[in-house]
Amino acid sequence: MTTETYKAIMQKLETLETTAKKSHLAGLTKESSILLNTQDIADLMGLSYQHTYREIVSHPDFPKPVSLTDRRKKQESRRWIAGDVIKYIHSRKQ
């Protein structure tokens, strides 16, 4: 396999992954209970990760995160309930 062929395949896979992720996020409603990470919220709002992290999820009016702990890595991560995020987005559009 040539380098060009490999790059073309990888680009198509990335496109498929992006499309699948967008369609998954597009189906979210105010009742959705899945957990979103910061990148999901950025994708949902069409913003950069950095802006979402600094300006959106840290804003006092933004829904409170759910803290998850990976005991193996001794690392904590934050997730947000999708329905709460959707409600927040809709409240900002009014």
Secondary structure, DSSP 8 states (H G I E B T S, - for coil): --HHHHHHHHHHHHHHHHHHHHHHHHT--TT---EE-HHHHHHHHT--HHHIIIIITTSTTS---EEEEETTTTEEEEEEEHHHHHHHHHHHH-
